[in-house]
Amino acid sequence: MPWFACTKSTHFSPIAEGDHATSPDIIGGRPGEERPSIYTWPDCGVVFELKVDTDIFKAKEINKNSIESKDALMQIAKSARSLLTSGRCCFVFVVAVIKTMARILRFDRAGFRTSAAFNWTEQSNSHFIPTFLWRLYNPDPRSGTESPAPDVESGTESPAPDVESGTDLPARMYGADETISIPTAAEKEQMFKLWKKTSSYEKTVAAKLLSFEEATRNSRWLEASINNTTVRCFTIGQPLFESEGLFSRATRVDRVVIEDDPTPTVYALKDAWRQVCRRPETDFYDVIAKYCEEKSLPTQGMARCLGSLEFSDPGHETNSAGSPEQERRHIRSLLTPVGIPLKQFPSSRELILALEGVLEHHRVAYEAGVIHRDVSEGNVLFDEETMKGFLVDWDYAEFNQQGSLIFKPGFRKDQMATGTRILTKASRIWLSSFQGTSPFMAIQRLEAQNTPHEAHHDLESFYWLLIWVILRYTIHNHKDGLFACHHLFDVNDPAAIKRSWLTKKTPIADQTSPLYKLTARFRRLVQGQNPVVIELDEILTDSAPTVAPAAEPLTHVDIKTKVFEAVIDQENWAIFEDRRVAGAKPEPRLAADFIETRWQGHNVFRTAASGGPRQGAGAVANDDSS
């Protein structure tokens, strides 16, 4: 039997770093697990949120005019995000109770659906919540994604799941991911020994510091694919990356080893929910790999996809987006190498060497016909074995003319590589508006968002990424101190602020240092791509009209020769440890940090194409980040 607890006075540690603690009113545990002594989100399977007089809905739409209702919906959405993330679920349920009225909400990675409001205290409705809980904790394997909620509108009750007497079914809930399982103690021992045989374990100091308990405490078996063969992957330690988004790709990357691997190797397993209208990321990996093979170019050190598994089983595709092309499909990709965050650079020189290597990877991809379109902190990593940089996450990428020619066989212009789904005119317009991560976007893209994204926009992103790292992770002499990054990147008019930034010196105290010289050279090139036009007052009729100076688009060659190679071999590079901000308080989180969680501000209040979240319909957040 599942357990339940009143936790309105219990503070649950947040799922996302930097978030504040939450206190769900009533929680229900996961099937087959005992009541813990301290409640955490991984223990929770369902949440009841109790409100005295705040209904988040008005008639059949979200009550947008009430601050209280928005706050209540925000709390419910946070609970849903915590359930989805901590339980690695396909979809979850939250019950909102407003005095005598209640609603059952179903959340997935595209939006949510809600039942009609019902009076749970009336005798005729008294079976609704018990029936819901029975179906939630006793799912029928044949029922797919059917909601366990009773038919509130008609008041009818469909039969309970048909569970054969005496059958020992695995304990699970509706919405659980059946491709994930918990390893036995013996399997943990076996896979831990396998991991210790890998070159990654031998070459990575951090790996050797992990005890058996730390490495396997939260380990899971996950189904994946390598070389078109389905395999079981065993996760090691904490996730390498985990998105904070609710209605998003919900990307999670784990360090894994493969069961019965004859040559034990550590891989990165990327788990995400791709919008069905988006081209699969694997297409870009395949085109780059084909180009490198044809040109006999080495791929060692570049990010490579060794296999991808797209799930078609019920529950692995969302059903709440409001339009078919915006629904999301569950996908896992096995990648190499395994990366660590850019902010862990051991020295400023190695940071620059990593960026130089990533620039080369970007050049190869561009010549292969692929534009990355999202050069940002989370997508530039260090190889944990070699500490060389590489570029990952091609979800925002697109083909240029060269790439289209390579990929043309089997691909129609009016059809995405996701089955036979044809994109509408509105979808094409929507796709063209996709952008990267805002702090790193080129000025031209910020000023004219309909401007086609070209390679030189990505190259400018390298500059803003370098400035981001300097302001966030090193000692600098910017007048705003810890808030310098905030005042440059988290503003209402980022293009204007960035233009102003280009007219000033980089706030590095030692202007004789190679890092200062490198940023100065880079800034000069970015200035050339974004020339300043001085607008004359029309009243000055005797003034000659101003002619805009010609922009000089950045090129890979210019950045390589005029920025990196011109400075990289100098001897007096400052050691990272000498430049870290010592003893300073953490910088306040930027709005940019929440780029995966735009629902916190407004997107959760966006509605499906046919209106607000109806009885059985969902609100959709049109956010495809991380």
N, C-alpha and C positions, 0 to 999 in steps of 0.2 A: 504494500500500500504506500502511495506517496505521502509525504509529510507536508504540512502547511504551517506557516508561522506569521505572526504579526511583527512587522519590522519597521513600523513607521518611526520608531526612535532609534533605529540601528543605522549607522553610517556605513555604507558600502564603498569600499575603495573604488575609484573610478577606473574604467577600462582604458581610457586614453590618458596619457601623461599630461598633466597640466589642467585637467578637468577637476571640478570640485566633487566631493563625495555626494552620493544620492541616498535617499531613504524610501524605497518602495513600501507601500502600505502593507500589503500581504503578498507573500511569495509561496509558491509550491515547488517542492523539490523535484529532482529528476528521478525517473523510475529506477528501482534497483539500488539506490544509494541511501545510506543512512543519514539521519539528521546530523549536521556538523555542529561542533561546539561554537564555532564562529562562522557567521553567514558571509558568503562571498558570492559574486555574480556567477561563477562557474557552478555553484550549487543550485541555481534557480532554473526552473523549467517554464514557469508561468508567473505573471504578475497581475495583481488586482490593485488598481489605483482608486482610492475613495475620495470623492469630492462632496462637500456639503451642499453647495448650490451652484456650482460652475459646470455647465454643460458645454463641451467643446464644439458642439454642433448647434446650428440654428436651422430648423426645418431640415432640409436635405443638403445644406452646405455648412462649411466650417464657419463658425461665428467669428468673423474677422474684426468685428467692431469692439470686441471685448478683450482687453488686455489680460484679464483673468483667464479667459478661455484659451488664449494663445499660450499663456504660461502653463496651463494644465496640459495642453497638447504637447508642449515642449517636454514636459516631465514624462508623459507617456512615450514620446518618441525616444527619449534617452533610455528609458527602460527597455524598449524594443531593441535599440542598438546594442545595449549591454547583453541582452539575451542572445541576439544573433551572433555577436562577436565571441562571447565567452563560450557559447555552446557549439560554435561552428555549424549553425543550423541553416537550412534552406529557407525556412520561414518560421515565425513565432506568433504567439497570441498574447495580447494584453486585454484585460477586462476593465472597462471604465465604469465605475458605479457612482451615480449622482443621486444621493438619497435613495429613493425607491426605484429609480430608473437605472438601467444598465445598457451597455453596448459591448459587443465583442469585436475587437479589432485584430485583423491579421496583417502582419508586416512582412514584406520581403525586401529584396534589394532594389526594387523599382518604385515602390510606393506602399500604400496600405488600402485595405478594404474594411468596411465596417458594417455590422449588422444594423438593423433598425433598432431604435430604442425600445426597451420593453420593461414593464413593471415587474421586477423579479419577486415582489412580495405578494402579488396576486396568485391565488390558488391555481388558476388556469395556466400560469407561467412558471410555476414553482419547479417544474422539471427541466427548464432550459439550462441553467448553470450546471446541475448535476449531470445532465446528458452531455453537455459540452466537455466536462472534465472526464467523464467515462471514455469518450471517444478520443480525447487528447492523450490519455494515458494508455489506451488500448486500441491503437490504430489497426485498421484492417489492411494487411499488406496489399490487397487488391484494389484499395480505394484511391490510390495515387494521391493527388493533391486536393481531393475533396475536403472542404472544411469540416471540422468536427462540430461546428456550431449548429444547433438545431435551426429549423426554418422558422425564424421569428415572425416573418410577415404573415405566413399562413397559419402559424400555430401548430403545425403538424410535427410529428416526431417520427423520423425515419428509424428503421431498426438499428439496434446496437451492432457493433462489429461481430462478425461470425467467427468466433475463436473456438476451435475444436477443444473439447474437454480433454485435459491431460496433455495438451501439446505444449512443449516447453519453448515458447517463442522468446527471442532476445528482447530484453526490456528496452523499449525506446518510446519516443513521443512522436506525435504528428509534427512534421517539419524537420525531424532529425535527418542528418546526412548519412544514408546507409552505406556510403563508400568509405566511411571513417569508422575505425574500431579501436578499442583499447588493447594494447598488447599484454600478454601474460608476463608474470615475473621472469619465467624462463626465456621468453622471447626478448625481454629487455636485456638480460644478461648476454644472450647470443648476439644481439645487434650492437651492444656496447663494445663487445670484443671485435666485431667486424669494423666498427668505426675506428678503433685504435690502430687498425692495419692500414688505414688510408694515408696518403701523402699529406693530406690536409691536416690530419692530427699530428703528424710528425713535424710539419713546418709551422704550425700555428701555436704560438705560446698560449693564447687565450683558451684554446681547446684543451690543452694539458692541465689547465687550472680547474676545469670542470670535473667535479666528482661524479661518480656513477649516479648518485641521487639527483644531483642538479641536471645532469644530462638526460635522464630518463623519467623524471617525475611527471612531466606532462606529455610524454611521448604518445604518438598515435600512429596507427597504420592508415595510410591513404593510398587509394588506387591512383595510378598514373600510367603513362605510356612512354616507352623508349624504343626507338626504331620500329614503330608500329606493333609493339608487343606490350600488352598490359602487365604491369608489375605492381608489387606492393612496396611502398616507401615508408621508412621508419623515421620519424622526426627526432631531431636532436636538439635539446635545450630550448631556449626561448625563440620566438619567431625573429627572423632577421628584419622583417618589416611587417607592420600591420596597419592598414588604413583605419582612420577614425570615422570614416563616412558611414552614414546609414543608407541613404538612397544613392548608391555609387557603385563602382566596380568592386569595392570592398576587398581590395587586393591584400593578400597575406602571402609572405614568402617564408618558407621554412628551410632549414638545413636538414638534408635527408641522406640516408644511405638506402640502397636497394637490397631487398631480401635475396639471398643466394647469389649475390653479385660475384662472378668469378674474379674480377679485378676490382676490389673494393675502392669505391670512389665517392666523394662527397659532392652532392648536387644541390642546387637551389630549386625548390619546388614552389612554383607560383600558382596560387589559387585565386581566381577572380570571377566576376560576373560581368561578362561582355554584353553590351547592347547588341541585339541581333542585326541591327542596321550597320554596325561597324565592321570593317574588314578585319578578319582575324589577325592577331599579331604575328602568328606563325608565317603568314604570307610574306611579310617583310624579311623575317629571318631567312626564309627559303630563297628569296631573290638575291639577298646579299651573299648567301653561301654559294649560290650558283655562279654569281659574278666572280667571286674569289676563286672558285674552281676553274672557270674559263680563263682567268687571267693569271693563274698559278700564284695567287697571293696568299700569304700565310694567314690563317685565321686564329692562330694561337694568341690568347689574350683578349680576343674579341668575344662579346657575348654571343652564345650559340644556343639554339633551341634543339634539343635532342629528341623531343617528342611532345605531343599535345593530345589531351583527351577531353573531348567535348561531350558532356553528359546529356543524354536524351530521355532519361527516365523521368517519370512524373515527379514534380517537385523541384527539378533542376532547371526549370525555366519559370520566370516570374509571370504573374498574371494580373498585375495591378497598375501597370504603367498608363493605361488609358488609350494607347494606340499600339498596334502589333509591332511596329519597327522599333519602339522604345523599350520593349520587354528585354529582359536580360537572360543570358544562358550561362550556366555554370561550366567553367573550363579550368583545366590544370595543365601547366606546361613545365617540363623538366629542363632546367637551364644550367649552363656552366659558363664562367666560373662562379664561385660563391663570393659575394661581395660584402664589404663592411662600409659604413657610412663615410662620406668624404670628410666630415668634421673630425674624424679620428686621424687626420694626417699627422705623421710623426715629425715633420719639419716643413717649413715653408717651401724649401727647395723641392721636396718630394711631392708637395701639393702641386707645384707648377709642372713637374715632370708628369704627374698623373693627368693634368689638364692637357698637356701637349699630346700625350698618348690618346686621349679621348678625341682630341681634334683630328688626329689621323684616322681613327675609327669612323668619325663622322664624314670625313672626306671619302673614304672607301665606300661607305653606304650611299653617299650622294652620287658618286660616279656609277654605282650599281643601279641608281634610279630611285633611291629612297630618301625622303626628307624627314628627319626625326620629329621636329616641331615641338619638342618639350625638353630642351636642355635645362635642367634644374638640379637642385641639390640632391633630391631623392633619386635621380636617374644617372648620376655620375658616382661611381663607386670605386673602391680599391679592391683588387683581387686579394683575398685574405692570405694567399700563399706567396704571391710575388710582390704585393703592394704597388702594382701598376694599375693605372686607371682604365676603366672601361665604361661603355655607355649601354644602359639597359632601358627597358620599358618603351616598346615601340607602339603602344596602344594609340597614341595620337599621330603616328606617322602617316605619310601619304606618298604615293608614287609621283615622280615627275615623268616627263615624256619617255625617258630611257627606261624607267621602271615599268611603265605601262606596256612598252613593247616586249619586255622580257616576260611579263606576267600575262600578256594578252591571251595565249592559248588557254581555252577553257574558261575565259572570263569575259562576259559581255559588259558593255559600257553601262547599260541600264540595270545591271543586276549585281548585287553584292555577292561575295563568295560565302553565302550563308544559306544554301539551299536554293529555292526558287522564289524567294521573296523579292518583289520588285519595289523599288523605292518610288514614292510619290514625289511630285514637284516640291511639296512642302518639306519633305524629308531631305531632299537635296540641298535646299536652302538651309535647313537646320544643320546638316553635316558641314556645310561650308563655314558655319560660325564657330566651329570647334577651335579652341585655343589651347595654349600651354598653361604653365603655372605663372600667374600674373606677375610676381616680383621679378621674374627673369625675362619677361617678354620684351621684344625690341620696341623702340619708340614708335616706329612707323606702324606697327601692328596695334599699338595702344591708341594711336591717333586716328587710324582708319581701319577698323576691325574687319572690313570687307576686303582689305588688301590681301591678295593671294600670298600665302606664306611661302617664302623662298629660303634658300640655303643661307643667304646673308643675314636673315633675321635670326636663324639659329646661332650664327657666329657671334652676333651681338649678345646673345644670351650667355655666351661664355664669359664675356666681360662682366655682366651683371652678377653672374654666379661668383666670380672672383671677388667682387666688391662685397657681396653678401657674406662670404666666408671671412673676409678681413674684418668687417664690422661686427660680426656675431661671435667669432671665435679667436680673435687676436687682440692684443693691446693696440689701441690707436689713439689719436689725439683729436678726434672729432668733437666739436663743441657740445654735442648732445650726449656724449658719453654712451651709457648703456642703451639710450633710446635712439641712437643714430640710425640703426637699421630700421627701426619703426618709422622714423620720420622720412626716410628715403623710399621705402617700399610699401608702407601701409598708409596711403594717402588717397584723397579723392581724385586728384589729377596726376597720376603717376608719370605720364608722358612729360608734362611741364616740369615736374620736379627732377626727372632724369635729365632733361635738357639743361636745367640749371646746374645739376651736378657736374656735367661735362665741362663747364666753364671754370671749375675750381680744381685745385690740386687734391690728390688723394690724401686723406688724413693719416699718413704714416709718418711717425715722428722723425725717423732717420731717413732723410731725403737722399742720403748717399747709398742706401741699401739697394741691392738688386731687385727686391720686391717692389720698392717704390719706382725704380726706373722702368720695370716691366709694366706696372699699371699705368704709368705716364705714357708709355709708347702705345699701349692698348687703347687708352682714352683718346689719344690723338686720332687713331684709326676710326674709332666709333664716332668721333666728332665729324669726320669726313663723310660718314654715312648719313649723318643727321645735320646738314648745314643749317645755320640760323638765318632766317629771313627777317630783316628789319622792316616793319610796315610803317610807311611814311603817312603823316596826317594829310588828308585830302585837301585841307585848306592851304597847304604849302604848294601852290600851283606851279611855282618856279622850280620845284624839285623834280629831278629826273626819276622816272619810275624805277623801282628796285627790281633787279633781275635776280631771281633765286639762283644761288650757286649750285652747280651740278653736284648731286650726291655721288659719292664714290663707294659703291657697295663693297663690303668686306669680302675677302677671299681667303680660302684656306692657306694659300701660299703666302700672302701678305702677313697673316697672323703668325704663321710658322717662322718666317724669316725675319720679320721686322719686330716681333715681340718676343717669342720664345727663344729662338736661336741666338738672338742678339744679346741676351742677358743670361741665359741658363748656365753657361759655363763659368760665370764669375765665382770667385772663391768665398766671398764674405756673406754667404747666406745665413740669415739668422735662424737659430735652432728654435723649433716650435715651442719647446718647454719655456724658453725665455720670453716668448711673446704671448703666452696664454694669459687670459684675464684671471688673475689669481685672487681668490677670496671674494669675488664680486657676486652680487645676487644675480640669479637667473634673469635674463631679459624678459620682459612681459611678452606673452605670446602674441604674435601678429595675426591680423585677419588672414594673412597668407597661410598661416599654419592651419587654418580651418578651411582651406580650399576644398578639402574632401568632405566638409561637413556644412555646406551652405544651407542645409535645411535649418540650421540653428538660427539663421537670420530671417529667411523668408521663403525659401523654396518649398518647405513642407506645406506652405499654405497655397501653393499652386495647385490647380485642379486639373482633372482629366479633361480631354477635349470636349466632352459633352456636358461639362459643368463640374460642380463640386463633388466631394465624395458622397455618392448616393448610398442608399441602403444596398450594400453589396458592391459598390464601386469604390475606387481608390483615388487618393491624392497622389500626385507624382512630382518628384523633384527631378528636374531635368539637369542632372549633374552627372557627368561621366568621368569624373576624376577619380584616380586611385581606387 
